[in-house]
């Protein structure tokens, strides 16, 4: 397990920005584009703000970047709980992008219809791009973890964690009362990435960091997986 500790979230976010920049420059030099999967939650917000500011905003080849999301709540894109809205406000609206570069998950649809539509778009996008054991190969996937060890919207003991054929599925997040349904990339998609970067902040996630093999997050074992952690 490649585990890197940082004293606070701002320091972690700066290091993560360097990692994103390095992955972006490597991918665009090698393949002419950078396929970047974003995560939701509060932890990546400072990273997005760093990337939206100099020097990264002015130095990275943003017209060659395609943005995706590992998961999304089934809410409209302007909803306060939308992972897309978080990234749009903190990062995307500050960059020179076209609509074709942004591949959000359609959370406003019925969950099953949304998963079907999202997978259809992904399969079209990757129809002439690299697959690994039948799954799309992203250059960098950002992930986080919950105190229960879930990552993306792959929860312990839930059906989506066992999916090996589909790329995107609908998942009913556990909770009392039940939480908003989610759309999520599946484990084979996460494991096919060239690089996965976990951003983890908070004492309530220490158990997951110390014993990842007991949780869904620990089943993400791609080509290169790094955990960037702060108390």
C-alpha positions, -999 to +999 in steps of 0.1 A: +000+000+000+015+033-011+006+055+018+016+092+020+008+113+052+003+150+052-001+174+082-033+191+069-057+192+040-041+223+023-007+205+022-024+174+009-042+193-017-010+209-030+007+176-033-024+161-050-023+190-075+013+181-084+002+145-089-027+155-112-004+178-132+022+151-136-004+126-148-019+152-171+014+161-187+024+124-191-009+114-206-012+143-231+024+137-242+018+100-247-017+099-261-028+134-268-055+136-241-060+132-203-089+111-191-096+124-155-122+110-132-133+133-103-148+124-069-173+142-047-173+151-011-156+179+008-120+165+007-113+171-030-128+206-030-095+224-020-077+204-047-101+216-073-096+252-062-058+248-064-061+234-100-084+263-109-058+289-098-023+298-111+000+282-119-021+251-128-050+270-145-025+287-169+000+259-175-019+226-180-033+217-214-070+219-204-084+216-239-069+181-240-086+170-207-118+150-205-136+150-171-157+121-157-172+112-123-168+080-104-202+084-088-231+107-084-262+111-063-295+109-082-302+146-080-303+173-107-269+188-117-277+221-099-286+204-066-265+212-036-256+175-032-245+170-068-209+160-072-210+176-107-221+209-092-192+208-067-166+203-094-183+228-117-182+256-092-147+248-078-129+239-110-146+235-143-162+270-147-127+285-143-112+265-172-113+268-210-135+238-217-161+228-242-192+209-234-178+178-251-150+176-225-174+171-196-190+137-191-212+139-160-234+111-147-271+120-153-283+120-118-315+137-127-328+105-144-344+075-129-314+056-114-316+026-137-321+048-167-293+071-156-269+042-152-279+028-187-274+062-203-241+068-186-227+034-196-239+040-232-220+073-234-189+057-219-190+028-244-193+052-273-165+074-260-142+043-256-153+026-288-119+034-303-099+038-271-080+014-249-098-012-228-083-035-202-100-068-197-131-052-211-131-021-190-122+015-200-087+027-191-088+061-174-055+080-169-063+091-133-092+084-110-097+104-078-114+085-050-122+091-013-135+068+014-163+069+039-160+058+075-177+026+065-150+020+038-171+027+008-154+043-022-172+059-052-206+045-043-195+010-037-207+001-002-199-029+020-222-059+013-241-042-015-248-057-049-228-031-069-195-043-053-200-077-070-207-064-105-180-075-130-196-069-164-212-035-163-193-002-161-220+019-144-247+007-120-274+022-098-269+016-061-293+022-032-269+036-005-276+022+030-291+045+056-320+050+080-341+063+063-326+052+030-303+078+014-306+092-021-299+065-047-265+067-065-249+060-098-214+045-096-186+032-116-179-005-109-148-021-094-134-034-127-135+002-140-117+015-110-091-013-112-084-007-149-071+029-144-035+038-150-035+056-117-058+059-087-054+085-061-072+083-028-077+115-009-086+108+027-091+133+056-105+127+090-099+106+121-131+087+115-115+071+085-084+058+104-097+022+106-101+021+068-066+034+062-051+010+086-070-020+075-082-014+039-083-051+031-115-053+052-134-027+031-145-020-004-118+007-008-092-020-002-104-039-033-092-010-056-059-025-067-051-010-101-018-004-119-008+023-095-028+032-063-017+059-039-033+070-006-028+106+004-039+109+040-043+137+066-058+136+101 
